[in-house]
Amino acid sequence: MEVDQVVPLPRLPRVAVCGGTHGNELSGVYLVRELLKLQREVMKKEQEEDSKPALVLLVLSNPRAMQQCRRYVDTDLNRCFTHATLNGPLSDMAPYEIIRSRELNALLGPKGSPEAVDLVCDLHNTTANMGLCFIGYSDCDWICLHIFRHLQREMPDTPMRFLHFDVSNKESYSLDSLGKHGFAMEIGPQPHGVVRSNIYTAMKVGVQHMLDWIRLFNSGNVFEGGFVDVFTMVKHIDYPRDSETRNITAAIHPCLQDRDFCLLHPEDPLFQTFSGETVRYKGTEPLYPFFINECAYYEKGIALSLARKRCITIPAIRVKGGSLGVFRDVRDMRL
């Protein structure tokens, strides 16, 4: 793909911003609540002016988990959006999140259909020192990559990376996979169950820049091509464990803690056992660690994940056909 080749892409008339998929990741919860309040004010003004309705769908994804300030009630909602889970048989005893995933699929999808919303941005927090990350299933979704590049330019003081999970559409498991385009916006570090002003503000600014970009795209602007560094997930690494009890026997090594996206070389310190020994990385190539010591991943058997970085060429893009006209909801919902 040539940088200067202009690729026409369909407009994005319907956008969803979701928070609370994990009920204790509070930046997204409070931001969507704030957006809902602003949207009600905008819609009231539009009704008074006999204008068209809002085009941004705001969703609080897991209300029960939010009420309890827990990641989930029965099972992780953000693993419930595979084709098999959404379309399999549903029993009377189905976990709450399985039921909720089908409600969200009806609202935002159906997944993979022409009726699906054009873009889903799902808001998340991590306890890991990852800055602001986009997480997506494609390294050639030009819409998502251009939005990411726009945020990089507009937020130069915020560490920002694009994470790629190479998973097929049928096996993609997270809420953002319901849209024609989609990504998770993951920001940390922030402890679960609390909200930090700086992290909330970074998310708020990032969402506003995303909405601004969509307005510009739908209005007919041409976006130049360029290059984006993409981190493709290679593998997960679990903690060392006792062979009988399966309890962990080590913690992330102090030399690695908080060094997300800093290159990890073979024989670098990886873990420090509870008896004081150093466990070293035995991989055959340097890779980039991320989600280091993520609180929510202890139950999943993941101490950290490793990625390979490469530079992706993205083409220039513009909206196919004429502009959409006034994207009133995005224009007026200033945060």
N, C-alpha and C positions, 0 to 999 in steps of 0.2 A: 504494500500500500504506500503510495507516494504522499509526502507531506502536503504538497500543493494541489492534490487532486480533491475537488470539492464533492463530497458525498451528500446527496439530498436524503433527508430522513423525515419520517412522518412527525407531525407536530405532537405536542404533549398537552392535550386539553384537560386531562384528568390526572391529578397528582395526589398521592396519599402520604401523609407524614404520621408515623405511628410511634407511640411511646408506651412504656409499661409492659412490653412483651415479657420482660422479666420485672416482676413487681417491686423489687428492691433496688432497681437501677433508676435513681430518682431524678437525674437531670432531664431525661426524656419525659418522665411523668409530669414534672412541673412545667416543662416547656410546652407540652401539648395542652395542658390545662390553660396556660397563658394564651396560647394561640386560639383555643376555643373561645376564650373570653373576648379576644380581639375580633374573632370572626363573627361572633354574635353582634358586636357593635357595627361591623361592616355590613352585615346582612340587614340590620335594622335600617341603616342609612340607605341601602339599595332599595329596600321596600318603600321607603319614603320617596325615593327618586324613581320608582318603578323601573329599576335596573335589573340586570340578569343575576342569577344566583351565583354563589361562590363556587370556585372550581378546585379548591384544595380540600380534600377529604382528611379530616383530623380524627385519629383513632386512638383510644386508650385500649390497648390490645388485651390485657389480662386483668380485668377489674377485680376479680376475687383475690389474686395474688397481690395486687396493689393495696387492697384493703388490709391485708395481713402483713404487708411489707416483707414479702417472701419472694424468692426467685420464681417459684411456681407453687401450685396447690397439690397436684397429683403427679405431674410429669412435666418435663421441660417443653413449654409451648413452642420454643424456637427450634425444636426437632420434630415437629408434628406436621410438616407441610410437604412431605414426599408424596409422589403420585399414589403410592400404595396406601399411605395413611389416610389421605383425603378421600380415597375412593373405595376403601375396604369396607367390610361389614361393620356395623356399629351396634354394640350390645347395650342393654339397659344399664349395665355396670361400667360403661366406658368412662375413663378419667375425664375430669372437667376440661383439661386442655385439649383433649382429642375432640370433644364437642365444640369447644371454642374455635379450634382451627377450621372446622367446617363452616362455622358462622362467618369467620373472617374470609374464607375462600369464596363464600357467597357474596360477601360485601365487596371484596377487592378483585376477585377473579371472575369466573373460574380460571384457575391456573392454566396457562398455556392457550387460552381461548382469545378470540378477537374482542370479547367483551371485557377482558381484564383491564384494570387501570393502566395508564401509560407508564407511570413511575411510582415505585414505592420506596420511601426512605424510612428505614426503621432505626430508631434511636436507642443506643446502648451505652452503658458504662462498663469499664473494666478496672479492676484493682491493679492491673499491671501498668507499667510506666510507658505507655504506647503512644502518647500524644493523641492526635486525631487520625483515625484510620477509616478508609472506605473498605468494606469487605464485600466482594462480589464473586459471582460464579463464572464470569467471562472476562477474558483479557482482550476482547475485541468488541465490547459494547461501547461504541464511540460516544454515546450520550453520557454514560456514567464516567468515562475517562475524561471527557471534556468538562463535566461538572467538577470533577476532582481537580483538574488543572486550573480551573477558574478559582477554586478555593485556595489553591497554592499561591496564586498571584495575589489574591485579595487578603490573605492572612499569612504574610511572610514570616511572622514571628512565632507561628504555631507549627511544631513538628508534625508532619503529615505524610502518611504512606498509603499506598493502594495495595491491599491484600487480595490475592486471587486464590480461591478454592476451586480446584479443577474437578468439578462434579457435574454430572449430566443434569439436564432439566428435570427428568423424572426423579432423580435421586436428590436433587437440591431440597434442603430440609427446613430452611428458615423462612420467616414471614415475607421478607423482601422478594422471595422467588415468585410470589403471586402476581407481580406486575409484569408488563411487557419489558420494562427495565426495572432494575432495583439494586439497592445496596443497603448494607447496615452502616450507619455512622457510629463508630465506636470511639469513645473518648475516655481517657484516664491519665493519671491514676485518680480514682475516687473510691473510697470504701463503699460497699453496698449498704444500703439503709440510711445513707446520709447524702446531702447535696452540698457540694463545694461551689462557691460563687464563681471562681475562675473557670472551673470545668463547665458549669452551667452556661456561663457567658460564651465560652468557645463554641459550645453546641448551638446556642442561640444565633451567634454571628454566622456560623457555618450554614445553618438552615436558611437564614435570610439570604445569604449569597447564593445558595442553591436556587431559591425561589426567584431571585433576581435574574439568574442565568436562564431559567426556563422562560421567564417573561421576554427576555431579549431574543432567545431562540425562536419562540413562537411569533415574535414580531418581525422576523425575517433577517436578523443579523447573520452574517457569515462569521464563523469562528475558524481562525487559522489553525492549520495542523501543527504538529510538533512532536515532542517526545515525553513519555512518562515512564518513570521507574515503577515496575510492578514486582511485588514479592509474591511468588507462587509457593503455597504451602507444600512441603515435601513430606514431613512426618511429624508425629507427636512423640514425646519422650515422657515416660512415667517416672515417678519417684522410685528409688530402690525400696524394696519391700521384704519383709520377713516371709520366708517361704511357707510357713505354717499359718501365721495369723493374718497375713496380708497387710499388716500395719506398715506404714512407711518407716524407714530407718534412717532417713537423711532429709535435709532441707536444701533449698537452692544455695549454692556457694556464695559467700559475700562478694566475691569478685564478679559474679554474674548478676546478682540481684539488681533490678532496676536498669539493666543494660539492654533493654529491648531494642532490636534492630542494630545492635553492635555486633560485628562479625565474630562468630564463634569458630575457633580453629581447633583441629584435632589436638588432643592432649591439654586443652584449656580446662581449668577447673569448672566442674558442672554442679556437683553436690558436695555437701559436707555432712558426713554421717554424724549421728547423735553421740558417737564415741570419739569424734574428732578427726577422722580420716577424710582425705580429699578423694572424691571420685571424679575422674577426668572424662572428657568427651572423647569417645572412641570412633567417631565418624571418620570417613575417608576424605571428606572435602569440607572446606569452610562453608558455613551456612549462617543465616540470620535468625536469631531466636526472637520469639514474640510470645505474648501471653505468658510471660515469665511469672510463675507463682500466682497465677490467677486464682482467687479464692473459690470461685464457682466451679473450677475444674478439678478440685480434689476428688469429688465424687465420680468424675469421669475418668480418673486415672491419667491425668495429663499434668505434668509439671511445667512443661513448656512445649512450644511448637517450633519447628524450624522451616525456614523458607529459603528459596533461591531467588536472587534478584536478577532481573534483566530489563533492558530498555525497550519499550514498545513505541513504535511509530504510529501516531494517530493522524488521520487525514483531516483536512478542513471539512467542515460540515455546515449545512444550512437546512432550513425547513423546506420540505418538499411542497411545491406549489406556492400559493400566496401566504401572507402572514395571517395569524389567527385573529388579529385585531386586539382589542383591549383585554388584557388578562387581569380583570379588575381586582380579583381577590388577592393575587400576589402583589399587585401594585400597592394596594391600600393597607395590607396587613404588616405595617412596619413594627418591628419588635423594639 
